[in-house]
Amino acid sequence: MIDYLSLIMYFVILAAIFSIASMSLNLEAGVTGLPNFGQVGFLALGAFVAGTVTVTLGMLLTGISGQLYMPATTAAVGQL
């Protein structure tokens, strides 16, 4: 059975995070006219780290062994 309260809270928290980020970017770029890409970079870096940590911990907790990234892609990038 789906826990509807947890699902609703998840979407409310996610919407709050994105609304805070969009309001701060609107304040900087929209009102003052000063572009600041550092804030976008840190948001992207945080999303990447959160995703990587989640996948790594999920693999560790479920007992799945292997590389996090595809071996063929890693080998191709290594040859470049």
N, C-alpha and C positions, 0 to 999 in steps of 0.2 A: 504494500500500500504506500502511496506517495504521501509524504508529510508536506501538506500544502503550506503550512506556516513557514517552514524552513525554505521552501521554494520562493515564496513571496519575499521573505527577508533577504534572500540571496539577490534577487533582482532589485530590490530597493537599495541595498548597499552598493551594488554595481552601478546603478543609476546615479547614486549620490557621488561616487568617486568620479565618474565621467562628467557629471555636471560641475563639480568643483574644478576639474581640469579645464573644461571648456570655458567656464566663467573667468578663470585666471588668464587663459590665453586671449579671451576677448578683451579683457582689461588691458593687457599689454599691447597686443597688435591692433585691436579695434579702436580703443579710445585714445591711446597715446601715439599709435602709429609706429611703435618701435618693435621690429621683429626680434624675437628671442627664441632661437632654436635649441637652446640648452634645456629648457623645460620639456620640450618634445623629446629630446634625446634621453633625458632621464626617465621619462615615462616609458619610452620604448625599451630602455635598458632594464627597468624594473619588471616589465612584462616578460622580457626574455628570460631573466633570472628566475622569476616565479614559475614560468613554464618548465624550465630546465630542472629546477629543484623538485617540482611536483612529479615530473616523469621519472626522475632518478629515484626519488623516495618510493614511488609506486612500484618501480621495478625491484627495488631492494626489499620492500615489504612483501611482495608477492612471490619472490624467489626467482624471478626471471633473470637469467644471465645473458649477457651480450653487450654489444656496443650501443651507445645511445643514438649514434648517427649511423647512416648506412655505410658499410665498409667500402663499397664501390665509389661512392662520392668522396669519402675521405682519401682513398687512394688516388683518385683523379685530381683532387686539389693538391695532394702532396707532390704529384708529378709536375704540376705547373710551377 
